[in-house]
Amino acid sequence: MSSDTRILDLADLSSEQWGLFTMAQAKELGFSAQQVARMAKAGTVERIRHGVYRIGGAPSVPSERLRAAWMMIEPGATAGERLRDGSPAVVTHRSAAWLHGLGDVDADVMEFATSKRRQSRLSDVRYRVASYEPDAWTLEDGLPVTTVLMTIVDLAAGHLDGGHLAGIVRDAVVTNRVDSESVSEALRPFAHMYGVRLGDGEALLSRFLEEAGIPQSTRALGQRLAGQGVLDLPNSAFMDIPALQSLRDTVALMDSPAMQSFRDSLALVNSPAMHSVRNAEGWIHSPAMQSFRDAALVNSEAMQSIWDAAALMNSPAMQSLRDAAAAVDMPVAEAARKVADGQRRAQ
């Protein structure tokens, strides 16, 4: 197989797993470690971490580091093969919260659950032996990850501090990723670990939301509106209130052709080409350009007449006239007039 064909095969493989490939997969296609290293040096591929590369031109994304670590769990298998297996390694705990966009926990160490015991020699990767039912994990950004509710359960069971767990619960509830009843039920086994009565998941949820900045009055109003069906936005008259209609009109205006034209015009005004025009206009009115315009007078007809007169005054003929005038002791102008009268009479 030619090298061109192999590199295309590598590109095809990478396109199915976020633009990434492992060294083990490259070797399966006939590449040696030295060849991959040369491709990295040439910019054809880019090394992401030990054993994982990105094909040239593929975009980099925030979850790339997590994807690369997940691929190294089974470096010889493709992402598709592992997902079809039904029990892939799953992103869990703090890494799962980060991937879901919940809270502000430190997720520098990437955490995974695997069905078999694994050892990691890497300081930024941690494995746990665990098997999750199909309804306990989902796909987020292409990666298998515990669901939002299971992530909360795992973090509570792992004794995550209350402040960080409160932020995760708040984000999950206010973005409707989970409902309050499910969270209350899931937190029941851990209530006493966070300072409330054993089994009182509802009290723990209230405490978390209070600590995360959502007061009881706000929660009570939300529950009352939900009970009245007001928060059922797609099927409620709430969608027809004037304020919301104004918001929709504003959104429509922002996407209209007229607004697009305005944005295009604004981009033109701030473009390098228009900046050059403004610079040129400034140069035209600059003192240097004014001096240049003043210098143009030198070439005007009036200035040419002055130069002609000056040349005449310094000509040999004028000098002879001045000499003649001096000889008869009369002004030059008078001598010139007498010469001119003599010429007319001769004619």
C-alpha positions as CSV (number, residue, x, y, z in Angstrom):
1,M,0.0,0.0,0.0
2,S,1.4,3.4,-1.0
3,S,2.1,6.1,1.6
4,D,-0.5,8.4,0.0
5,T,-3.2,5.7,0.3
6,R,-2.2,5.0,4.0
7,I,-2.4,8.7,4.9
8,L,-5.9,8.9,3.4
9,D,-6.9,5.8,5.3
10,L,-5.6,7.5,8.5
11,A,-7.6,10.6,7.7
12,D,-10.8,8.6,7.1
13,L,-10.3,6.8,10.4
14,S,-9.7,10.1,12.3
15,S,-12.8,11.7,10.7
16,E,-14.9,9.1,12.6
17,Q,-13.4,9.9,16.0
18,W,-13.2,13.7,16.2
19,G,-10.1,14.0,14.0
20,L,-8.0,12.0,16.4
21,F,-6.1,8.7,16.2
22,T,-3.9,6.6,18.4
23,M,-0.4,5.3,17.7
24,A,-1.8,1.8,17.9
25,Q,-4.4,2.6,15.2
26,A,-1.7,4.2,13.0
27,K,0.4,1.0,13.3
28,E,-2.6,-1.1,12.3
29,L,-2.6,0.9,9.0
30,G,1.1,0.3,8.5
31,F,2.7,3.4,9.9
32,S,5.8,3.1,12.2
33,A,6.4,5.3,15.2
34,Q,9.2,7.0,13.3
35,Q,6.9,7.8,10.4
36,V,4.2,9.3,12.7
37,A,7.0,11.4,14.4
38,R,8.1,12.7,11.0
39,M,4.5,13.6,10.1
40,A,4.2,15.4,13.4
41,K,7.4,17.3,12.6
42,A,6.1,18.2,9.2
43,G,2.7,19.4,10.5
44,T,0.7,16.7,8.8
45,V,-0.5,15.5,12.3
46,E,-0.3,17.1,15.8
47,R,0.5,15.3,19.0
48,I,-2.2,15.8,21.6
49,R,-0.8,13.6,24.4
50,H,1.3,10.5,24.6
51,G,0.0,8.1,22.0
52,V,-2.8,10.3,20.6
53,Y,-2.6,12.6,17.6
54,R,-4.9,15.0,15.7
55,I,-4.9,14.9,11.9
56,G,-3.9,18.1,10.2
57,G,-6.8,20.5,9.7
58,A,-9.1,19.0,12.3
59,P,-10.4,21.6,14.8
60,S,-9.3,21.6,18.4
61,V,-12.1,21.7,21.0
62,P,-12.2,22.1,24.8
63,S,-13.1,18.4,25.4
64,E,-10.2,17.2,23.2
65,R,-8.0,16.4,26.2
66,L,-10.7,14.3,27.7
67,R,-11.4,12.6,24.4
68,A,-7.7,11.7,24.0
69,A,-7.5,10.2,27.5
70,W,-10.6,8.2,26.8
71,M,-9.2,6.9,23.5
72,M,-6.0,5.7,25.3
73,I,-8.1,3.4,27.6
74,E,-8.4,1.0,24.6
75,P,-6.0,2.5,22.0
76,G,-6.4,-0.3,19.5
77,A,-10.2,0.0,19.2
78,T,-12.0,2.7,17.3
79,A,-14.4,5.0,19.0
80,G,-17.3,3.5,17.1
81,E,-16.3,0.0,18.1
82,R,-16.2,0.9,21.7
83,L,-19.5,2.7,21.7
84,R,-21.2,-0.2,19.9
85,D,-19.9,-2.5,22.6
86,G,-22.6,-1.4,25.0
87,S,-20.4,-1.0,28.1
88,P,-17.7,1.4,27.2
89,A,-15.5,3.3,29.6
90,V,-17.6,6.2,31.0
91,V,-16.6,9.7,32.0
92,T,-17.6,10.1,35.7
93,H,-17.5,12.4,38.8
94,R,-15.8,15.8,38.4
95,S,-15.0,15.2,34.8
96,A,-18.6,14.4,34.1
97,A,-19.8,17.6,35.8
98,W,-17.3,19.6,33.7
99,L,-18.5,17.9,30.5
100,H,-22.1,18.6,31.4
101,G,-21.2,22.2,32.2
102,L,-22.3,22.0,35.8
103,G,-20.8,24.0,38.7
104,D,-17.2,25.1,38.9
105,V,-15.3,22.0,40.2
106,D,-11.7,21.4,39.5
107,A,-11.5,18.7,36.8
108,D,-7.7,18.6,36.1
109,V,-7.7,14.9,36.9
110,M,-9.8,13.1,34.3
111,E,-12.0,10.4,35.8
112,F,-13.3,7.3,34.1
113,A,-15.2,4.2,35.1
114,T,-14.2,0.9,33.5
115,S,-15.7,-2.6,33.8
116,K,-12.2,-4.1,34.6
117,R,-9.5,-2.9,36.9
118,R,-7.0,-0.7,35.3
119,Q,-3.8,1.0,36.5
120,S,-2.8,4.4,35.4
121,R,0.7,5.7,35.5
122,L,-0.5,9.1,34.5
123,S,-1.0,11.8,37.2
124,D,-4.0,13.3,35.3
125,V,-6.0,10.1,34.8
126,R,-7.9,8.2,37.4
127,Y,-9.8,4.9,36.8
128,R,-12.6,3.4,38.9
129,V,-14.1,-0.1,38.5
130,A,-17.8,0.4,37.9
131,S,-20.5,-0.7,35.6
132,Y,-23.4,1.6,34.7
133,E,-26.8,0.5,33.4
134,P,-27.6,1.9,29.9
135,D,-30.0,4.5,31.4
136,A,-27.3,5.8,33.8
137,W,-25.0,7.1,31.0
138,T,-25.5,9.2,27.9
139,L,-23.4,10.8,25.2
140,E,-22.1,14.3,25.7
141,D,-19.9,15.9,23.0
142,G,-19.5,12.4,21.6
143,L,-18.2,10.9,24.8
144,P,-20.0,8.4,27.1
145,V,-20.7,10.1,30.4
146,T,-22.8,9.5,33.4
147,T,-26.2,11.3,33.2
148,V,-26.6,14.6,35.2
149,L,-28.6,12.8,37.9
150,M,-26.0,10.0,38.2
151,T,-23.2,12.5,38.3
152,I,-24.8,14.2,41.3
153,V,-25.2,10.8,43.0
154,D,-21.6,9.8,42.3
155,L,-20.3,13.1,43.6
156,A,-22.4,13.0,46.8
157,A,-21.3,9.4,47.4
158,G,-17.7,10.5,46.9
159,H,-18.1,13.1,49.6
160,L,-17.6,16.2,47.4
161,D,-17.7,19.3,49.5
162,G,-21.1,20.9,50.0
163,G,-20.2,24.2,48.3
164,H,-19.2,22.6,45.0
165,L,-22.0,20.1,45.0
166,A,-24.5,22.9,45.7
167,G,-23.3,24.7,42.6
168,I,-23.7,21.5,40.5
169,V,-27.2,20.8,41.8
170,R,-28.2,24.5,41.2
171,D,-27.0,24.4,37.6
172,A,-28.7,21.1,37.0
173,V,-32.1,22.2,38.4
174,V,-32.3,25.8,37.0
175,T,-31.4,24.6,33.5
176,N,-34.0,21.8,33.7
177,R,-31.5,19.1,33.2
178,V,-33.2,17.3,36.1
179,D,-36.4,17.9,38.1
180,S,-36.4,18.8,41.8
181,E,-38.3,15.6,42.8
182,S,-35.7,13.3,41.2
183,V,-32.8,15.2,42.8
184,S,-34.5,15.1,46.2
185,E,-35.0,11.4,46.0
186,A,-31.4,10.8,44.7
187,L,-30.0,12.8,47.6
188,R,-31.8,11.0,50.4
189,P,-29.1,8.4,51.2
190,F,-26.5,11.3,51.6
191,A,-28.6,13.9,53.5
192,H,-27.0,13.2,56.9
193,M,-23.5,13.5,55.4
194,Y,-24.3,17.1,54.6
195,G,-25.8,18.1,58.0
196,V,-29.5,17.5,57.5
197,R,-31.8,14.7,58.9
198,L,-31.1,11.2,57.6
199,G,-33.2,10.5,54.5
200,D,-34.4,14.1,54.1
201,G,-33.4,14.7,50.5
202,E,-35.8,17.6,50.1
203,A,-34.2,19.5,52.9
204,L,-30.8,18.8,51.5
205,L,-31.9,20.1,48.1
206,S,-33.3,23.3,49.7
207,R,-30.1,23.8,51.6
208,F,-28.0,23.3,48.4
209,L,-30.1,25.8,46.4
210,E,-30.0,28.3,49.3
211,E,-26.2,28.0,49.5
212,A,-25.9,28.4,45.7
213,G,-27.8,31.7,45.8
214,I,-31.4,30.7,45.1
215,P,-33.5,32.0,48.0
216,Q,-36.6,30.1,49.3
217,S,-38.9,32.9,48.0
218,T,-37.7,32.4,44.5
219,R,-38.1,28.6,44.7
220,A,-41.6,29.0,46.2
221,L,-42.6,31.3,43.3
222,G,-41.2,28.9,40.8
223,Q,-43.1,26.0,42.3
224,R,-46.3,28.0,42.4
225,L,-46.0,29.0,38.8
226,A,-45.1,25.4,37.8
227,G,-48.2,24.2,39.7
228,Q,-50.4,26.6,37.8
229,G,-48.9,25.6,34.4
230,V,-47.4,29.0,33.7
231,L,-44.0,27.6,33.2
232,D,-45.2,25.1,30.6
233,L,-44.0,27.6,28.0
234,P,-44.9,25.9,24.8
235,N,-48.6,25.3,25.9
236,S,-49.1,28.5,27.9
237,A,-50.5,31.9,27.2
238,F,-47.3,33.1,28.7
239,M,-45.8,32.9,25.3
240,D,-48.2,35.6,24.1
241,I,-47.4,38.3,26.6
242,P,-46.3,41.6,25.1
243,A,-42.8,41.5,26.7
244,L,-42.1,38.1,25.3
245,Q,-43.5,39.1,21.9
246,S,-41.1,42.1,22.0
247,L,-38.2,39.8,22.7
248,R,-39.2,37.6,19.8
249,D,-39.4,40.6,17.5
250,T,-36.0,41.8,18.6
251,V,-34.5,38.3,17.9
252,A,-36.2,38.4,14.5
253,L,-34.8,41.8,13.8
254,M,-31.3,40.7,14.7
255,D,-31.6,37.9,12.1
256,S,-33.2,40.1,9.4
257,P,-31.5,40.9,6.1
258,A,-31.5,44.6,7.0
259,M,-29.6,44.0,10.2
260,Q,-27.2,41.7,8.3
261,S,-26.6,44.5,5.9
262,F,-26.0,46.9,8.8
263,R,-23.5,44.4,10.3
264,D,-21.8,44.0,6.9
265,S,-21.5,47.8,6.6
266,L,-20.1,48.0,10.1
267,A,-17.6,45.4,9.2
268,L,-16.6,47.4,6.1
269,V,-16.2,50.6,8.1
270,N,-13.8,48.7,10.4
271,S,-12.1,46.8,7.7
272,P,-8.4,47.2,6.8
273,A,-9.3,48.7,3.4
274,M,-11.5,51.4,4.9
275,H,-8.8,52.1,7.5
276,S,-6.4,52.6,4.6
277,V,-8.8,55.1,3.0
278,R,-9.1,57.0,6.3
279,N,-5.3,57.1,6.5
280,A,-5.1,58.4,2.9
281,E,-7.6,61.1,3.7
282,G,-5.6,62.2,6.7
283,W,-2.5,62.3,4.6
284,I,-4.2,64.5,2.0
285,H,-5.0,67.1,4.7
286,S,-1.6,66.7,6.5
287,P,0.9,69.6,6.7
288,A,3.3,67.7,4.4
289,M,0.6,67.5,1.7
290,Q,-0.2,71.2,2.2
291,S,3.5,72.0,1.6
292,F,3.3,69.8,-1.6
293,R,0.2,71.8,-2.8
294,D,2.0,75.1,-2.0
295,A,5.0,73.8,-4.0
296,A,2.7,73.3,-7.0
297,L,2.5,77.1,-7.3
298,V,6.0,76.9,-8.5
299,N,4.8,75.4,-11.7
300,S,1.9,77.8,-12.2
301,E,1.6,80.3,-15.1
302,A,2.0,83.3,-12.7
303,M,5.2,81.9,-11.3
304,Q,6.4,81.1,-14.8
305,S,5.9,84.8,-15.7
306,I,7.9,85.8,-12.6
307,W,10.7,83.5,-13.6
308,D,10.7,84.9,-17.2
309,A,10.9,88.5,-15.9
310,A,13.8,87.5,-13.6
311,A,15.6,85.9,-16.5
312,L,15.0,89.0,-18.6
313,M,16.5,91.2,-15.9
314,N,19.6,89.1,-15.8
315,S,20.0,88.8,-19.6
316,P,22.9,90.2,-21.6
317,A,20.5,92.5,-23.5
318,M,19.2,94.0,-20.2
319,Q,22.7,94.4,-18.9
320,S,23.7,96.2,-22.2
321,L,20.8,98.5,-21.7
322,R,21.8,99.3,-18.1
323,D,25.3,100.0,-19.3
324,A,24.1,102.4,-22.0
325,A,21.9,104.2,-19.5
326,A,24.8,104.6,-17.1
327,A,26.9,106.0,-20.0
328,V,24.5,108.9,-20.6
329,D,23.6,109.2,-17.0
330,M,19.9,108.4,-17.3
331,P,17.6,105.8,-15.6
332,V,17.2,102.5,-17.3
333,A,13.5,102.9,-17.8
334,E,14.1,106.2,-19.6
335,A,16.8,104.8,-21.8
336,A,14.6,101.9,-22.7
337,R,11.8,104.3,-23.7
338,K,14.1,106.3,-25.9
339,V,15.4,103.1,-27.6
340,A,11.8,102.0,-28.2
341,D,10.8,105.4,-29.7
342,G,13.8,105.4,-32.0
343,Q,12.8,101.9,-33.3
344,R,9.3,103.1,-34.0
345,R,10.5,106.2,-35.9
346,A,12.8,104.0,-38.0
347,Q,9.9,101.9,-39.0
